[in-house]
Amino acid sequence: MLALENFTDIADRYQVFFFDAFGVLKNSNGLIPNIVDTFAYLQAQQKQFYILTNDASRSPQQLAESYWRLGLQDITPDNIISSGMLAREYLQLKVKHGVVAYLGTEDSAHYIETADLKTLSITNLNLDKASEISALVLLDDEGFDWNEDLNKAINLLRRRNIPVIVANTDNTYPTSKTHVAIAIGAVADMLESIVGKQFIRFGKPDAQMFMFAYDRVITQNPEVGKKDIVMVGDTLRTDIAGGNKFGLDTVLVLTGNIPAEDAEIRIRSTGIIPTYVCESAVVS
């Protein structure tokens, strides 16, 4: 039988908290019940926290506002680290000119629009002018026609040897307790197999996101080490595996991807072992 820890006890052991978003702080019904208490507690104890999310569909400002509308006021844009931020950093370093085409919504294009490059939705791309395109970024699973525009993306990549950046590595995301939807990470896998090219991926479980967050932590408090940080997530292959590989203690919560009755067998079958397992990330 899997032993469950009390999240309050864990909250007292660490100075910095990295939280996944969907399944940990909120779900399709809204905020996880009483999660507001956790952030009030962390604020009162003067502990740092960041939201590490593979959601590149909206800017940090828009993501923070989505929490405010739900009643969680303690999360600011500065608390949010999105995989889209890593994609933007890559573009600033590696793609100096031209037009960046993207799959996603206009809101998701925030990340590449701030990289001082021209941007173009794949929907508006004319393949006869493909020579203008310097990179393709896969940001979100919405905002384009899955038939016409995915075929257009394939033909763009057949014509142009350009970098392809995947800003969300998730294959699915839950839409209810029993249903999931296909995320842009799964679309990237399909396109990659068709065109035979290797894409550049950002987001959990890759180390870049954890390093990005860790750099932000030590900029504010150089005395903090990895032993002072804990990663809290609901998914073994992204949140927990990524935290483990980066050298952090990890907490698997059972409010998202993994039902309590399946937790033990999932841990055994994957070999991905969290430091702690909790019913939720709520302090009591």
C-alpha positions in Angstrom: 0.0 0.0 0.0 1.4 3.4 -1.0 2.1 5.6 2.0 0.7 9.2 1.6 2.4 12.2 3.1 0.8 15.3 4.5 1.7 18.2 2.2 1.9 20.6 5.2 4.8 18.6 6.6 6.5 18.9 3.2 5.9 22.6 3.0 7.8 23.1 6.2 10.9 21.3 4.9 11.6 23.4 1.8 12.3 27.0 0.9 11.3 27.0 -2.8 8.4 25.3 -4.5 8.1 24.5 -8.2 4.5 23.7 -9.0 3.0 22.2 -12.2 -0.3 23.9 -13.1 -3.0 21.7 -14.5 -3.8 18.8 -12.2 -2.0 20.4 -9.3 -3.4 23.9 -8.9 -6.5 23.6 -11.1 -8.4 21.2 -13.3 -11.3 21.4 -15.8 -13.7 22.5 -12.9 -11.5 25.3 -11.7 -9.1 25.6 -8.8 -8.3 22.5 -6.8 -10.4 22.9 -3.6 -8.5 24.9 -0.9 -5.4 25.4 -3.0 -5.6 29.1 -2.1 -4.7 28.1 1.4 -1.4 26.7 0.2 -0.3 30.0 -1.3 -1.4 32.0 1.7 0.7 29.7 3.8 3.8 30.0 1.6 3.4 33.7 1.5 3.1 33.9 5.3 6.2 31.7 5.7 8.1 33.9 3.1 8.8 30.9 0.9 9.4 31.3 -2.9 7.2 29.6 -5.5 7.1 29.3 -9.3 4.6 27.7 -11.7 6.5 25.6 -14.2 4.1 24.9 -17.1 4.3 23.4 -20.5 1.3 25.6 -21.4 2.6 28.0 -24.2 -0.9 29.0 -25.3 -0.9 32.3 -23.4 1.6 34.8 -22.0 2.6 34.8 -18.3 0.4 37.9 -17.8 -2.6 36.1 -19.3 -1.9 32.9 -17.3 -1.6 34.9 -14.1 -4.9 36.7 -14.9 -6.6 33.3 -15.4 -5.7 32.4 -11.7 -6.9 35.8 -10.5 -10.3 35.2 -12.1 -10.5 31.9 -10.3 -9.8 33.6 -7.0 -6.0 32.8 -6.6 -4.5 36.3 -6.3 -1.0 35.3 -5.0 0.3 34.2 -8.5 1.9 37.0 -10.5 3.4 36.9 -14.0 6.9 36.8 -12.4 5.9 33.5 -10.7 5.2 31.8 -14.0 7.8 30.0 -16.1 6.4 28.7 -19.4 8.0 26.5 -22.0 7.2 29.3 -24.4 9.8 31.5 -22.6 12.5 29.0 -23.5 11.4 28.9 -27.1 11.7 32.7 -27.2 15.2 32.6 -25.7 16.3 30.0 -28.4 14.9 32.2 -31.2 16.7 35.3 -29.8 20.0 33.4 -29.8 19.7 31.3 -32.9 17.3 32.9 -35.4 18.5 36.4 -36.3 16.2 37.4 -39.2 13.3 36.4 -41.4 9.8 35.2 -40.6 8.9 32.7 -37.9 5.8 30.6 -38.8 3.8 29.1 -35.9 1.1 26.6 -35.1 -1.1 28.0 -32.3 -3.4 30.9 -31.3 -2.6 34.6 -31.7 -2.2 34.7 -27.9 0.4 31.9 -28.0 2.4 33.9 -30.6 3.2 36.3 -27.8 6.4 34.3 -27.1 7.8 34.7 -30.6 6.5 38.2 -31.3 8.7 39.5 -28.5 11.8 38.0 -30.1 12.1 40.9 -32.6 11.2 38.6 -35.5 8.3 38.8 -37.9 5.7 36.2 -37.2 3.2 34.4 -39.4 0.4 32.0 -38.5 0.7 28.8 -40.5 -2.9 29.5 -41.6 -1.7 32.6 -43.4 1.3 31.0 -45.0 1.6 31.0 -48.7 3.9 28.0 -49.6 5.0 29.8 -52.8 6.8 32.2 -50.4 8.2 29.5 -48.1 11.8 30.8 -48.7 11.0 33.7 -46.3 10.4 31.3 -43.4 13.4 31.0 -41.0 11.8 28.7 -38.3 8.6 27.0 -37.4 7.3 27.0 -33.8 4.7 24.6 -32.5 3.0 26.5 -29.6 -0.6 25.2 -29.1 -3.1 22.7 -30.4 -5.7 25.4 -31.2 -5.8 28.3 -33.6 -5.4 26.4 -36.9 -7.1 23.9 -39.2 -5.9 20.4 -38.3 -6.3 19.1 -41.8 -5.2 22.0 -44.1 -2.6 23.6 -41.8 -0.9 20.5 -40.7 -0.5 19.4 -44.3 0.9 22.9 -45.0 3.4 22.5 -42.2 4.5 19.2 -43.6 5.1 20.7 -47.0 6.9 23.7 -45.6 9.3 21.4 -43.8 9.8 19.3 -47.0 10.8 22.5 -48.8 12.8 24.3 -46.1 15.6 23.0 -43.9 14.7 25.2 -40.9 14.7 24.7 -37.2 11.4 23.5 -35.7 10.8 24.4 -32.0 8.3 22.6 -29.9 7.2 24.8 -27.0 5.0 22.3 -25.3 6.1 18.7 -25.1 2.9 17.3 -23.6 1.2 14.7 -25.7 -2.3 15.0 -24.0 -4.0 17.1 -21.4 -7.1 16.2 -19.3 -10.4 17.8 -20.2 -12.3 15.9 -17.5 -11.8 13.1 -15.1 -12.2 10.5 -17.9 -11.2 12.3 -21.1 -8.1 13.8 -22.6 -7.3 15.9 -25.6 -4.3 15.7 -28.0 -1.7 18.4 -27.2 0.8 19.9 -29.5 3.6 17.6 -28.3 1.8 14.7 -30.0 1.3 16.7 -33.1 5.1 17.4 -33.1 5.8 13.7 -32.8 3.6 13.0 -35.8 5.2 15.7 -38.0 8.7 14.7 -36.9 8.1 11.1 -38.0 6.6 12.2 -41.4 9.3 14.6 -42.4 12.2 12.7 -40.9 13.7 15.7 -39.0 14.6 16.1 -35.4 12.7 18.9 -33.6 14.0 21.1 -30.7 11.8 20.6 -27.6 11.4 22.7 -24.6 9.4 22.0 -21.4 9.3 19.4 -18.8 10.9 16.8 -18.4 13.8 18.5 -20.2 16.4 20.2 -18.0 16.2 23.6 -19.7 13.0 24.6 -17.9 14.4 23.5 -14.5 17.6 25.4 -15.1 15.7 28.5 -16.2 13.7 28.4 -13.0 16.7 27.6 -10.9 18.6 30.5 -12.3 15.8 32.8 -11.4 15.7 31.4 -7.8 19.4 31.9 -7.2 19.4 35.4 -8.7 17.1 36.3 -5.9 18.7 34.2 -3.2 22.2 32.8 -4.0 22.3 30.7 -0.9 19.4 28.5 -2.1 20.6 25.1 -3.3 18.7 22.2 -5.0 18.2 20.6 -1.6 16.0 23.5 -0.7 13.7 23.1 -3.7 10.9 20.6 -4.3 9.0 20.0 -7.5 5.2 19.3 -7.2 3.4 17.7 -10.1 0.7 15.2 -11.1 2.5 13.5 -14.0 5.3 11.0 -13.6 6.9 11.3 -17.1 7.2 15.1 -17.1 7.0 16.7 -13.6 8.5 13.9 -11.5 11.0 12.5 -14.1 12.2 16.1 -14.9 12.5 17.1 -11.2 14.3 13.8 -10.4 16.8 14.2 -13.3 17.5 17.8 -12.2 18.4 16.7 -8.7 15.3 18.0 -6.9 13.0 16.2 -4.4 9.6 15.6 -6.0 6.0 15.4 -4.9 3.4 13.4 -6.9 -0.1 14.7 -6.1 -3.2 12.6 -6.9 -5.5 15.5 -8.1 -4.6 15.2 -11.8 -3.4 12.6 -14.2 -3.0 9.7 -11.8 -6.0 8.4 -9.7 -5.1 7.3 -6.2 -6.0 3.6 -7.0 -3.5 3.6 -9.9 -0.6 5.4 -8.3 1.4 2.5 -7.0 1.2 0.4 -10.2 2.1 3.5 -12.3 5.2 4.2 -10.2 6.2 0.5 -10.3 5.7 0.2 -14.1 7.5 3.4 -15.1 10.3 3.1 -12.5 9.8 6.9 -11.9 9.8 7.3 -8.1 8.7 10.5 -6.5 10.2 11.5 -3.1 6.7 11.9 -1.7 3.1 11.1 -2.7 0.3 13.3 -1.5 -3.4 13.4 -2.0 -3.1 17.1 -3.0 -0.9 20.1 -2.7 -3.2 21.6 -0.1 -1.9 22.5 3.4 -4.2 21.4 6.2 
